[in-house]
Amino acid sequence: MHYRFDWDRTKATIGCGVLLLLLGLVLISPVVAWLIKAVGWVLIVIGIVVVILGVASWIFAPRHRDL
């Protein structure tokens, strides 16, 4: 038997980007030191870039039709 998993990689990319964005927002809370705040800002920027790339690849990806 063959199992076909039709996972959409672009949605996983968007989810990963949102997770990085949220992790970055947690890390820039006022309790942490400056170094961890810098890491938080880097994660926010990376998360935004990953979300934008995921949405763009989701929008511009060719549509597959089962015939």
CHARMM-style PDB file with segment names, atoms N, HN, CA, C and O in Angstrom:
ATOM      1  N   MET     1       0.832  -1.188   0.000  1.00  0.00      PROA
ATOM      2  CA  MET     1       0.000   0.000   0.000  1.00  0.00      PROA
ATOM      3  C   MET     1       0.870   1.242   0.000  1.00  0.00      PROA
ATOM      4  O   MET     1       1.941   1.282   0.606  1.00  0.00      PROA
ATOM      5  N   HSD     2       0.387   2.236  -0.685  1.00  0.00      PROA
ATOM      6  HN  HSD     2      -0.483   2.204  -1.177  1.00  0.00      PROA
ATOM      7  CA  HSD     2       1.099   3.505  -0.729  1.00  0.00      PROA
ATOM      8  C   HSD     2       0.265   4.553   0.001  1.00  0.00      PROA
ATOM      9  O   HSD     2      -0.937   4.694  -0.223  1.00  0.00      PROA
ATOM     10  N   TYR     3       0.934   5.266   0.865  1.00  0.00      PROA
ATOM     11  HN  TYR     3       1.910   5.152   1.047  1.00  0.00      PROA
ATOM     12  CA  TYR     3       0.278   6.361   1.562  1.00  0.00      PROA
ATOM     13  C   TYR     3       0.791   7.663   0.996  1.00  0.00      PROA
ATOM     14  O   TYR     3       1.997   7.838   0.818  1.00  0.00      PROA
ATOM     15  N   ARG     4      -0.099   8.556   0.717  1.00  0.00      PROA
ATOM     16  HN  ARG     4      -1.078   8.414   0.861  1.00  0.00      PROA
ATOM     17  CA  ARG     4       0.288   9.838   0.159  1.00  0.00      PROA
ATOM     18  C   ARG     4      -0.002  10.935   1.175  1.00  0.00      PROA
ATOM     19  O   ARG     4      -1.150  11.178   1.545  1.00  0.00      PROA
ATOM     20  N   PHE     5       1.052  11.580   1.609  1.00  0.00      PROA
ATOM     21  HN  PHE     5       1.985  11.382   1.308  1.00  0.00      PROA
ATOM     22  CA  PHE     5       0.904  12.702   2.523  1.00  0.00      PROA
ATOM     23  C   PHE     5       0.984  13.977   1.703  1.00  0.00      PROA
ATOM     24  O   PHE     5       1.996  14.243   1.054  1.00  0.00      PROA
ATOM     25  N   ASP     6      -0.056  14.747   1.732  1.00  0.00      PROA
ATOM     26  HN  ASP     6      -0.878  14.531   2.260  1.00  0.00      PROA
ATOM     27  CA  ASP     6      -0.103  15.970   0.952  1.00  0.00      PROA
ATOM     28  C   ASP     6       0.141  17.165   1.877  1.00  0.00      PROA
ATOM     29  O   ASP     6      -0.729  18.014   2.072  1.00  0.00      PROA
ATOM     30  N   TRP     7       1.341  17.202   2.435  1.00  0.00      PROA
ATOM     31  HN  TRP     7       2.048  16.512   2.277  1.00  0.00      PROA
ATOM     32  CA  TRP     7       1.676  18.291   3.347  1.00  0.00      PROA
ATOM     33  C   TRP     7       2.046  19.501   2.532  1.00  0.00      PROA
ATOM     34  O   TRP     7       2.734  19.392   1.517  1.00  0.00      PROA
ATOM     35  N   ASP     8       1.600  20.638   2.967  1.00  0.00      PROA
ATOM     36  HN  ASP     8       1.041  20.727   3.792  1.00  0.00      PROA
ATOM     37  CA  ASP     8       1.905  21.874   2.277  1.00  0.00      PROA
ATOM     38  C   ASP     8       3.094  22.523   2.969  1.00  0.00      PROA
ATOM     39  O   ASP     8       2.977  22.994   4.101  1.00  0.00      PROA
ATOM     40  N   ARG     9       4.225  22.548   2.302  1.00  0.00      PROA
ATOM     41  HN  ARG     9       4.320  22.166   1.383  1.00  0.00      PROA
ATOM     42  CA  ARG     9       5.451  23.061   2.918  1.00  0.00      PROA
ATOM     43  C   ARG     9       5.375  24.559   3.179  1.00  0.00      PROA
ATOM     44  O   ARG     9       5.997  25.049   4.121  1.00  0.00      PROA
ATOM     45  N   THR    10       4.632  25.287   2.370  1.00  0.00      PROA
ATOM     46  HN  THR    10       4.127  24.888   1.605  1.00  0.00      PROA
ATOM     47  CA  THR    10       4.578  26.731   2.559  1.00  0.00      PROA
ATOM     48  C   THR    10       3.872  27.083   3.863  1.00  0.00      PROA
ATOM     49  O   THR    10       4.245  28.051   4.526  1.00  0.00      PROA
ATOM     50  N   LYS    11       2.867  26.317   4.233  1.00  0.00      PROA
ATOM     51  HN  LYS    11       2.564  25.530   3.695  1.00  0.00      PROA
ATOM     52  CA  LYS    11       2.187  26.588   5.498  1.00  0.00      PROA
ATOM     53  C   LYS    11       3.099  26.274   6.676  1.00  0.00      PROA
ATOM     54  O   LYS    11       3.040  26.947   7.706  1.00  0.00      PROA
ATOM     55  N   ALA    12       3.939  25.260   6.529  1.00  0.00      PROA
ATOM     56  HN  ALA    12       3.986  24.714   5.693  1.00  0.00      PROA
ATOM     57  CA  ALA    12       4.914  24.959   7.570  1.00  0.00      PROA
ATOM     58  C   ALA    12       5.920  26.096   7.703  1.00  0.00      PROA
ATOM     59  O   ALA    12       6.337  26.429   8.812  1.00  0.00      PROA
ATOM     60  N   THR    13       6.313  26.692   6.579  1.00  0.00      PROA
ATOM     61  HN  THR    13       5.974  26.421   5.678  1.00  0.00      PROA
ATOM     62  CA  THR    13       7.235  27.819   6.600  1.00  0.00      PROA
ATOM     63  C   THR    13       6.614  29.017   7.295  1.00  0.00      PROA
ATOM     64  O   THR    13       7.278  29.697   8.077  1.00  0.00      PROA
ATOM     65  N   ILE    14       5.353  29.278   7.018  1.00  0.00      PROA
ATOM     66  HN  ILE    14       4.813  28.725   6.383  1.00  0.00      PROA
ATOM     67  CA  ILE    14       4.657  30.388   7.665  1.00  0.00      PROA
ATOM     68  C   ILE    14       4.555  30.133   9.166  1.00  0.00      PROA
ATOM     69  O   ILE    14       4.786  31.037   9.969  1.00  0.00      PROA
ATOM     70  N   GLY    15       4.208  28.901   9.543  1.00  0.00      PROA
ATOM     71  HN  GLY    15       4.021  28.166   8.891  1.00  0.00      PROA
ATOM     72  CA  GLY    15       4.108  28.561  10.965  1.00  0.00      PROA
ATOM     73  C   GLY    15       5.433  28.684  11.679  1.00  0.00      PROA
ATOM     74  O   GLY    15       5.485  29.159  12.814  1.00  0.00      PROA
ATOM     75  N   CYS    16       6.505  28.264  11.033  1.00  0.00      PROA
ATOM     76  HN  CYS    16       6.463  27.878  10.112  1.00  0.00      PROA
ATOM     77  CA  CYS    16       7.835  28.376  11.624  1.00  0.00      PROA
ATOM     78  C   CYS    16       8.224  29.844  11.793  1.00  0.00      PROA
ATOM     79  O   CYS    16       8.808  30.222  12.808  1.00  0.00      PROA
ATOM     80  N   GLY    17       7.903  30.660  10.808  1.00  0.00      PROA
ATOM     81  HN  GLY    17       7.428  30.353   9.983  1.00  0.00      PROA
ATOM     82  CA  GLY    17       8.195  32.087  10.904  1.00  0.00      PROA
ATOM     83  C   GLY    17       7.425  32.758  12.021  1.00  0.00      PROA
ATOM     84  O   GLY    17       7.968  33.598  12.739  1.00  0.00      PROA
ATOM     85  N   VAL    18       6.163  32.392  12.173  1.00  0.00      PROA
ATOM     86  HN  VAL    18       5.722  31.710  11.590  1.00  0.00      PROA
ATOM     87  CA  VAL    18       5.358  32.952  13.264  1.00  0.00      PROA
ATOM     88  C   VAL    18       5.904  32.506  14.613  1.00  0.00      PROA
ATOM     89  O   VAL    18       5.926  33.286  15.564  1.00  0.00      PROA
ATOM     90  N   LEU    19       6.343  31.253  14.698  1.00  0.00      PROA
ATOM     91  HN  LEU    19       6.325  30.619  13.924  1.00  0.00      PROA
ATOM     92  CA  LEU    19       6.936  30.763  15.940  1.00  0.00      PROA
ATOM     93  C   LEU    19       8.214  31.540  16.286  1.00  0.00      PROA
ATOM     94  O   LEU    19       8.418  31.909  17.443  1.00  0.00      PROA
ATOM     95  N   LEU    20       9.067  31.789  15.295  1.00  0.00      PROA
ATOM     96  HN  LEU    20       8.901  31.489  14.356  1.00  0.00      PROA
ATOM     97  CA  LEU    20      10.266  32.585  15.526  1.00  0.00      PROA
ATOM     98  C   LEU    20       9.916  34.014  15.930  1.00  0.00      PROA
ATOM     99  O   LEU    20      10.571  34.599  16.792  1.00  0.00      PROA
ATOM    100  N   LEU    21       8.888  34.568  15.307  1.00  0.00      PROA
ATOM    101  HN  LEU    21       8.357  34.092  14.606  1.00  0.00      PROA
ATOM    102  CA  LEU    21       8.436  35.916  15.648  1.00  0.00      PROA
ATOM    103  C   LEU    21       7.963  35.984  17.095  1.00  0.00      PROA
ATOM    104  O   LEU    21       8.323  36.911  17.821  1.00  0.00      PROA
ATOM    105  N   LEU    22       7.162  35.015  17.517  1.00  0.00      PROA
ATOM    106  HN  LEU    22       6.870  34.263  16.927  1.00  0.00      PROA
ATOM    107  CA  LEU    22       6.670  34.993  18.898  1.00  0.00      PROA
ATOM    108  C   LEU    22       7.792  34.755  19.892  1.00  0.00      PROA
ATOM    109  O   LEU    22       7.813  35.360  20.964  1.00  0.00      PROA
ATOM    110  N   LEU    23       8.727  33.874  19.545  1.00  0.00      PROA
ATOM    111  HN  LEU    23       8.709  33.382  18.675  1.00  0.00      PROA
ATOM    112  CA  LEU    23       9.870  33.634  20.413  1.00  0.00      PROA
ATOM    113  C   LEU    23      10.694  34.910  20.570  1.00  0.00      PROA
ATOM    114  O   LEU    23      11.175  35.218  21.660  1.00  0.00      PROA
ATOM    115  N   GLY    24      10.851  35.643  19.478  1.00  0.00      PROA
ATOM    116  HN  GLY    24      10.460  35.393  18.592  1.00  0.00      PROA
ATOM    117  CA  GLY    24      11.558  36.915  19.543  1.00  0.00      PROA
ATOM    118  C   GLY    24      10.842  37.929  20.412  1.00  0.00      PROA
ATOM    119  O   GLY    24      11.483  38.670  21.158  1.00  0.00      PROA
ATOM    120  N   LEU    25       9.518  37.972  20.327  1.00  0.00      PROA
ATOM    121  HN  LEU    25       8.997  37.371  19.722  1.00  0.00      PROA
ATOM    122  CA  LEU    25       8.754  38.900  21.162  1.00  0.00      PROA
ATOM    123  C   LEU    25       8.885  38.567  22.643  1.00  0.00      PROA
ATOM    124  O   LEU    25       8.930  39.471  23.477  1.00  0.00      PROA
ATOM    125  N   VAL    26       8.947  37.292  22.976  1.00  0.00      PROA
ATOM    126  HN  VAL    26       8.911  36.558  22.299  1.00  0.00      PROA
ATOM    127  CA  VAL    26       9.131  36.886  24.367  1.00  0.00      PROA
ATOM    128  C   VAL    26      10.518  37.286  24.858  1.00  0.00      PROA
ATOM    129  O   VAL    26      10.681  37.738  25.991  1.00  0.00      PROA
ATOM    130  N   LEU    27      11.514  37.114  23.992  1.00  0.00      PROA
ATOM    131  HN  LEU    27      11.382  36.747  23.071  1.00  0.00      PROA
ATOM    132  CA  LEU    27      12.879  37.394  24.401  1.00  0.00      PROA
ATOM    133  C   LEU    27      13.168  38.882  24.600  1.00  0.00      PROA
ATOM    134  O   LEU    27      14.125  39.224  25.294  1.00  0.00      PROA
ATOM    135  N   ILE    28      12.369  39.776  24.013  1.00  0.00      PROA
ATOM    136  HN  ILE    28      11.591  39.499  23.449  1.00  0.00      PROA
ATOM    137  CA  ILE    28      12.640  41.198  24.194  1.00  0.00      PROA
ATOM    138  C   ILE    28      11.834  41.799  25.344  1.00  0.00      PROA
ATOM    139  O   ILE    28      11.704  43.019  25.440  1.00  0.00      PROA
ATOM    140  N   SER    29      11.303  40.960  26.201  1.00  0.00      PROA
ATOM    141  HN  SER    29      11.408  39.969  26.122  1.00  0.00      PROA
ATOM    142  CA  SER    29      10.593  41.476  27.367  1.00  0.00      PROA
ATOM    143  C   SER    29      11.577  42.245  28.259  1.00  0.00      PROA
ATOM    144  O   SER    29      12.779  41.988  28.194  1.00  0.00      PROA
ATOM    145  N   PRO    30      11.096  43.179  29.088  1.00  0.00      PROA
ATOM    146  CA  PRO    30      12.003  44.042  29.853  1.00  0.00      PROA
ATOM    147  C   PRO    30      12.817  43.313  30.928  1.00  0.00      PROA
ATOM    148  O   PRO    30      13.706  43.923  31.522  1.00  0.00      PROA
ATOM    149  N   VAL    31      12.554  42.072  31.189  1.00  0.00      PROA
ATOM    150  HN  VAL    31      11.833  41.576  30.706  1.00  0.00      PROA
ATOM    151  CA  VAL    31      13.246  41.336  32.238  1.00  0.00      PROA
ATOM    152  C   VAL    31      14.640  40.885  31.789  1.00  0.00      PROA
ATOM    153  O   VAL    31      15.540  40.748  32.619  1.00  0.00      PROA
ATOM    154  N   VAL    32      14.822  40.659  30.518  1.00  0.00      PROA
ATOM    155  HN  VAL    32      14.091  40.770  29.844  1.00  0.00      PROA
ATOM    156  CA  VAL    32      16.072  40.078  30.021  1.00  0.00      PROA
ATOM    157  C   VAL    32      17.126  41.133  29.754  1.00  0.00      PROA
ATOM    158  O   VAL    32      16.821  42.323  29.678  1.00  0.00      PROA
ATOM    159  N   ALA    33      18.372  40.694  29.611  1.00  0.00      PROA
ATOM    160  HN  ALA    33      18.620  39.727  29.673  1.00  0.00      PROA
ATOM    161  CA  ALA    33      19.501  41.604  29.407  1.00  0.00      PROA
ATOM    162  C   ALA    33      19.560  42.078  27.955  1.00  0.00      PROA
ATOM    163  O   ALA    33      18.800  41.620  27.101  1.00  0.00      PROA
ATOM    164  N   TRP    34      20.492  43.016  27.697  1.00  0.00      PROA
ATOM    165  HN  TRP    34      21.109  43.388  28.391  1.00  0.00      PROA
ATOM    166  CA  TRP    34      20.609  43.612  26.368  1.00  0.00      PROA
ATOM    167  C   TRP    34      20.973  42.576  25.309  1.00  0.00      PROA
ATOM    168  O   TRP    34      20.463  42.636  24.190  1.00  0.00      PROA
ATOM    169  N   LEU    35      21.831  41.643  25.638  1.00  0.00      PROA
ATOM    170  HN  LEU    35      22.246  41.594  26.547  1.00  0.00      PROA
ATOM    171  CA  LEU    35      22.255  40.644  24.662  1.00  0.00      PROA
ATOM    172  C   LEU    35      21.083  39.776  24.219  1.00  0.00      PROA
ATOM    173  O   LEU    35      20.932  39.479  23.033  1.00  0.00      PROA
ATOM    174  N   ILE    36      20.273  39.379  25.160  1.00  0.00      PROA
ATOM    175  HN  ILE    36      20.396  39.620  26.123  1.00  0.00      PROA
ATOM    176  CA  ILE    36      19.118  38.552  24.824  1.00  0.00      PROA
ATOM    177  C   ILE    36      18.091  39.378  24.054  1.00  0.00      PROA
ATOM    178  O   ILE    36      17.373  38.839  23.211  1.00  0.00      PROA
ATOM    179  N   LYS    37      18.012  40.679  24.333  1.00  0.00      PROA
ATOM    180  HN  LYS    37      18.594  41.117  25.018  1.00  0.00      PROA
ATOM    181  CA  LYS    37      17.132  41.546  23.550  1.00  0.00      PROA
ATOM    182  C   LYS    37      17.598  41.617  22.101  1.00  0.00      PROA
ATOM    183  O   LYS    37      16.785  41.611  21.177  1.00  0.00      PROA
ATOM    184  N   ALA    38      18.908  41.682  21.913  1.00  0.00      PROA
ATOM    185  HN  ALA    38      19.569  41.687  22.664  1.00  0.00      PROA
ATOM    186  CA  ALA    38      19.429  41.713  20.548  1.00  0.00      PROA
ATOM    187  C   ALA    38      19.086  40.423  19.808  1.00  0.00      PROA
ATOM    188  O   ALA    38      18.705  40.457  18.638  1.00  0.00      PROA
ATOM    189  N   VAL    39      19.220  39.297  20.487  1.00  0.00      PROA
ATOM    190  HN  VAL    39      19.528  39.270  21.438  1.00  0.00      PROA
ATOM    191  CA  VAL    39      18.844  38.020  19.881  1.00  0.00      PROA
ATOM    192  C   VAL    39      17.347  38.011  19.569  1.00  0.00      PROA
ATOM    193  O   VAL    39      16.927  37.481  18.540  1.00  0.00      PROA
ATOM    194  N   GLY    40      16.556  38.590  20.447  1.00  0.00      PROA
ATOM    195  HN  GLY    40      16.897  39.020  21.282  1.00  0.00      PROA
ATOM    196  CA  GLY    40      15.116  38.673  20.217  1.00  0.00      PROA
ATOM    197  C   GLY    40      14.792  39.473  18.965  1.00  0.00      PROA
ATOM    198  O   GLY    40      13.948  39.063  18.168  1.00  0.00      PROA
ATOM    199  N   TRP    41      15.450  40.602  18.788  1.00  0.00      PROA
ATOM    200  HN  TRP    41      16.136  40.934  19.435  1.00  0.00      PROA
ATOM    201  CA  TRP    41      15.216  41.413  17.591  1.00  0.00      PROA
ATOM    202  C   TRP    41      15.649  40.685  16.329  1.00  0.00      PROA
ATOM    203  O   TRP    41      14.990  40.777  15.294  1.00  0.00      PROA
ATOM    204  N   VAL    42      16.752  39.964  16.417  1.00  0.00      PROA
ATOM    205  HN  VAL    42      17.288  39.889  17.258  1.00  0.00      PROA
ATOM    206  CA  VAL    42      17.207  39.181  15.257  1.00  0.00      PROA
ATOM    207  C   VAL    42      16.172  38.114  14.923  1.00  0.00      PROA
ATOM    208  O   VAL    42      15.858  37.904  13.751  1.00  0.00      PROA
ATOM    209  N   LEU    43      15.636  37.438  15.940  1.00  0.00      PROA
ATOM    210  HN  LEU    43      15.891  37.609  16.892  1.00  0.00      PROA
ATOM    211  CA  LEU    43      14.613  36.418  15.686  1.00  0.00      PROA
ATOM    212  C   LEU    43      13.341  37.031  15.108  1.00  0.00      PROA
ATOM    213  O   LEU    43      12.690  36.416  14.263  1.00  0.00      PROA
ATOM    214  N   ILE    44      12.982  38.224  15.547  1.00  0.00      PROA
ATOM    215  HN  ILE    44      13.511  38.724  16.233  1.00  0.00      PROA
ATOM    216  CA  ILE    44      11.802  38.895  14.983  1.00  0.00      PROA
ATOM    217  C   ILE    44      12.016  39.181  13.500  1.00  0.00      PROA
ATOM    218  O   ILE    44      11.140  38.920  12.677  1.00  0.00      PROA
ATOM    219  N   VAL    45      13.180  39.714  13.169  1.00  0.00      PROA
ATOM    220  HN  VAL    45      13.892  39.926  13.838  1.00  0.00      PROA
ATOM    221  CA  VAL    45      13.465  40.023  11.766  1.00  0.00      PROA
ATOM    222  C   VAL    45      13.484  38.753  10.923  1.00  0.00      PROA
ATOM    223  O   VAL    45      12.916  38.724   9.832  1.00  0.00      PROA
ATOM    224  N   ILE    46      14.135  37.705  11.423  1.00  0.00      PROA
ATOM    225  HN  ILE    46      14.596  37.729  12.310  1.00  0.00      PROA
ATOM    226  CA  ILE    46      14.163  36.433  10.691  1.00  0.00      PROA
ATOM    227  C   ILE    46      12.750  35.871  10.551  1.00  0.00      PROA
ATOM    228  O   ILE    46      12.387  35.360   9.491  1.00  0.00      PROA
ATOM    229  N   GLY    47      11.952  35.962  11.616  1.00  0.00      PROA
ATOM    230  HN  GLY    47      12.247  36.376  12.477  1.00  0.00      PROA
ATOM    231  CA  GLY    47      10.578  35.482  11.555  1.00  0.00      PROA
ATOM    232  C   GLY    47       9.750  36.221  10.526  1.00  0.00      PROA
ATOM    233  O   GLY    47       8.975  35.604   9.795  1.00  0.00      PROA
ATOM    234  N   ILE    48       9.902  37.533  10.457  1.00  0.00      PROA
ATOM    235  HN  ILE    48      10.532  38.034  11.050  1.00  0.00      PROA
ATOM    236  CA  ILE    48       9.165  38.327   9.469  1.00  0.00      PROA
ATOM    237  C   ILE    48       9.590  37.938   8.054  1.00  0.00      PROA
ATOM    238  O   ILE    48       8.751  37.789   7.166  1.00  0.00      PROA
ATOM    239  N   VAL    49      10.890  37.776   7.852  1.00  0.00      PROA
ATOM    240  HN  VAL    49      11.572  37.897   8.573  1.00  0.00      PROA
ATOM    241  CA  VAL    49      11.382  37.390   6.528  1.00  0.00      PROA
ATOM    242  C   VAL    49      10.854  36.011   6.139  1.00  0.00      PROA
ATOM    243  O   VAL    49      10.438  35.806   4.999  1.00  0.00      PROA
ATOM    244  N   VAL    50      10.868  35.073   7.071  1.00  0.00      PROA
ATOM    245  HN  VAL    50      11.206  35.240   7.998  1.00  0.00      PROA
ATOM    246  CA  VAL    50      10.384  33.719   6.775  1.00  0.00      PROA
ATOM    247  C   VAL    50       8.891  33.738   6.478  1.00  0.00      PROA
ATOM    248  O   VAL    50       8.438  33.048   5.566  1.00  0.00      PROA
ATOM    249  N   VAL    51       8.118  34.516   7.231  1.00  0.00      PROA
ATOM    250  HN  VAL    51       8.486  35.077   7.972  1.00  0.00      PROA
ATOM    251  CA  VAL    51       6.679  34.609   6.977  1.00  0.00      PROA
ATOM    252  C   VAL    51       6.420  35.216   5.601  1.00  0.00      PROA
ATOM    253  O   VAL    51       5.570  34.723   4.860  1.00  0.00      PROA
ATOM    254  N   ILE    52       7.146  36.286   5.249  1.00  0.00      PROA
ATOM    255  HN  ILE    52       7.837  36.687   5.851  1.00  0.00      PROA
ATOM    256  CA  ILE    52       6.967  36.921   3.943  1.00  0.00      PROA
ATOM    257  C   ILE    52       7.328  35.948   2.813  1.00  0.00      PROA
ATOM    258  O   ILE    52       6.607  35.850   1.820  1.00  0.00      PROA
ATOM    259  N   LEU    53       8.444  35.233   2.970  1.00  0.00      PROA
ATOM    260  HN  LEU    53       9.030  35.312   3.777  1.00  0.00      PROA
ATOM    261  CA  LEU    53       8.827  34.260   1.948  1.00  0.00      PROA
ATOM    262  C   LEU    53       7.822  33.115   1.851  1.00  0.00      PROA
ATOM    263  O   LEU    53       7.530  32.642   0.753  1.00  0.00      PROA
ATOM    264  N   GLY    54       7.293  32.667   2.986  1.00  0.00      PROA
ATOM    265  HN  GLY    54       7.531  33.052   3.878  1.00  0.00      PROA
ATOM    266  CA  GLY    54       6.301  31.596   2.976  1.00  0.00      PROA
ATOM    267  C   GLY    54       5.010  32.018   2.314  1.00  0.00      PROA
ATOM    268  O   GLY    54       4.432  31.262   1.533  1.00  0.00      PROA
ATOM    269  N   VAL    55       4.547  33.232   2.621  1.00  0.00      PROA
ATOM    270  HN  VAL    55       5.016  33.846   3.256  1.00  0.00      PROA
ATOM    271  CA  VAL    55       3.319  33.734   2.004  1.00  0.00      PROA
ATOM    272  C   VAL    55       3.531  33.938   0.505  1.00  0.00      PROA
ATOM    273  O   VAL    55       2.655  33.611  -0.295  1.00  0.00      PROA
ATOM    274  N   ALA    56       4.690  34.476   0.122  1.00  0.00      PROA
ATOM    275  HN  ALA    56       5.401  34.742   0.772  1.00  0.00      PROA
ATOM    276  CA  ALA    56       4.968  34.692  -1.295  1.00  0.00      PROA
ATOM    277  C   ALA    56       5.025  33.374  -2.049  1.00  0.00      PROA
ATOM    278  O   ALA    56       4.474  33.270  -3.145  1.00  0.00      PROA
ATOM    279  N   SER    57       5.682  32.361  -1.484  1.00  0.00      PROA
ATOM    280  HN  SER    57       6.129  32.445  -0.594  1.00  0.00      PROA
ATOM    281  CA  SER    57       5.737  31.070  -2.169  1.00  0.00      PROA
ATOM    282  C   SER    57       4.378  30.387  -2.177  1.00  0.00      PROA
ATOM    283  O   SER    57       4.083  29.609  -3.084  1.00  0.00      PROA
ATOM    284  N   TRP    58       3.551  30.665  -1.185  1.00  0.00      PROA
ATOM    285  HN  TRP    58       3.790  31.298  -0.448  1.00  0.00      PROA
ATOM    286  CA  TRP    58       2.199  30.098  -1.152  1.00  0.00      PROA
ATOM    287  C   TRP    58       1.337  30.751  -2.230  1.00  0.00      PROA
ATOM    288  O   TRP    58       0.555  30.076  -2.900  1.00  0.00      PROA
ATOM    289  N   ILE    59       1.484  32.064  -2.395  1.00  0.00      PROA
ATOM    290  HN  ILE    59       2.119  32.612  -1.851  1.00  0.00      PROA
ATOM    291  CA  ILE    59       0.676  32.781  -3.383  1.00  0.00      PROA
ATOM    292  C   ILE    59       1.127  32.447  -4.802  1.00  0.00      PROA
ATOM    293  O   ILE    59       0.298  32.208  -5.681  1.00  0.00      PROA
ATOM    294  N   PHE    60       2.435  32.429  -5.024  1.00  0.00      PROA
ATOM    295  HN  PHE    60       3.108  32.623  -4.311  1.00  0.00      PROA
ATOM    296  CA  PHE    60       2.951  32.262  -6.379  1.00  0.00      PROA
ATOM    297  C   PHE    60       3.270  30.815  -6.744  1.00  0.00      PROA
ATOM    298  O   PHE    60       3.781  30.561  -7.835  1.00  0.00      PROA
ATOM    299  N   ALA    61       2.984  29.873  -5.871  1.00  0.00      PROA
ATOM    300  HN  ALA    61       2.569  30.080  -4.985  1.00  0.00      PROA
ATOM    301  CA  ALA    61       3.243  28.462  -6.169  1.00  0.00      PROA
ATOM    302  C   ALA    61       2.267  27.978  -7.236  1.00  0.00      PROA
ATOM    303  O   ALA    61       1.105  28.383  -7.246  1.00  0.00      PROA
ATOM    304  N   PRO    62       2.734  27.121  -8.124  1.00  0.00      PROA
ATOM    305  CA  PRO    62       1.812  26.577  -9.125  1.00  0.00      PROA
ATOM    306  C   PRO    62       0.769  25.692  -8.459  1.00  0.00      PROA
ATOM    307  O   PRO    62       1.066  24.954  -7.519  1.00  0.00      PROA
ATOM    308  N   ARG    63      -0.426  25.777  -8.949  1.00  0.00      PROA
ATOM    309  HN  ARG    63      -0.667  26.376  -9.713  1.00  0.00      PROA
ATOM    310  CA  ARG    63      -1.520  24.980  -8.394  1.00  0.00      PROA
ATOM    311  C   ARG    63      -1.474  23.582  -8.985  1.00  0.00      PROA
ATOM    312  O   ARG    63      -1.314  23.418 -10.195  1.00  0.00      PROA
ATOM    313  N   HSD    64      -1.615  22.571  -8.131  1.00  0.00      PROA
ATOM    314  HN  HSD    64      -1.744  22.703  -7.148  1.00  0.00      PROA
ATOM    315  CA  HSD    64      -1.627  21.179  -8.579  1.00  0.00      PROA
ATOM    316  C   HSD    64      -3.060  20.693  -8.566  1.00  0.00      PROA
ATOM    317  O   HSD    64      -3.785  20.849  -7.583  1.00  0.00      PROA
ATOM    318  N   ARG    65      -3.443  20.110  -9.660  1.00  0.00      PROA
ATOM    319  HN  ARG    65      -2.855  19.982 -10.458  1.00  0.00      PROA
ATOM    320  CA  ARG    65      -4.795  19.553  -9.749  1.00  0.00      PROA
ATOM    321  C   ARG    65      -4.685  18.053  -9.939  1.00  0.00      PROA
ATOM    322  O   ARG    65      -3.877  17.573 -10.734  1.00  0.00      PROA
ATOM    323  N   ASP    66      -5.507  17.314  -9.199  1.00  0.00      PROA
ATOM    324  HN  ASP    66      -6.164  17.704  -8.552  1.00  0.00      PROA
ATOM    325  CA  ASP    66      -5.571  15.871  -9.372  1.00  0.00      PROA
ATOM    326  C   ASP    66      -6.538  15.564 -10.509  1.00  0.00      PROA
ATOM    327  O   ASP    66      -7.718  15.904 -10.432  1.00  0.00      PROA
ATOM    328  N   LEU    67      -6.050  14.934 -11.544  1.00  0.00      PROA
ATOM    329  HN  LEU    67      -5.091  14.657 -11.606  1.00  0.00      PROA
ATOM    330  CA  LEU    67      -6.897  14.624 -12.686  1.00  0.00      PROA
ATOM    331  C   LEU    67      -7.399  13.210 -12.633  1.00  0.00      PROA
ATOM    332  OT1 LEU    67      -8.131  12.781 -13.525  1.00  0.00      PROA
TER     333      LEU     67
END
